[in-house]
Amino acid sequence: MATIANIAVALVALLHVYFLVLEMFLWEKPFGRRTFGLTPEFAAASKSLAANQGLYNGFLAAGLVWGLSLGAAGDAIKIFFLGFLVVAGVFGGLTVNRKIVLVQALPSGIALALVLLS
């Protein structure tokens, strides 16, 4: 069960590295604009906000990788960061777009449950 939990945590970390790339580097590019449904004008105006958001996603991914690197001793760290991701995903789903619950909160919640059960 611990192996399955760690795979789920690693997938959530990779997902947030992907978010970092989208928000920091692809925000104004056609793929980034299409992903988030942005106009070129809005993407240009919000670029620095998106980059900041991407950096936070990177820090969250780094926290999960840190927890994974410690093995079983890192479970508390994984729980800490996954808990943040669940809360952030629910908040984003309520305030920005419901899809955020499915893309961020759900995978993080599943990984969190697996860590707690392992």
Steps between C-alpha positions, in 0.01 A plus 500: 500500500789738573629456146162586350476803728846618397416458131187710552701768683759501220224541239356795693849654520543456123160655441607809694829522311283501185293784651825687570605469135157606374478802728861618492608423144198428280246753633523729195567223248212354294499175702485683833232742382294211361542298821369783716265658243683833495508782251846625400426829676397338828797260488739794456335700779500210747839347413673598827210371709507169315876471544461554874229235511724263304781553748269402785405184312870425465554540874211264569648243261840542667341434839349177373833392350668582833248280681552219249878523537472423872309175452264409784655775713360751250136405543426804719650729235298333225182536707580867569548592133215282370270665754595841361432380148156367590406829668640705210315283248169533681549876537590533131198293407272726701652831391645451150385189315337177614744299287774584751333264748540215251850594383659597832290410804388153391845358411649658811217363715547150360875517563435634850260214578753246371778647715274498806401138433854374439 
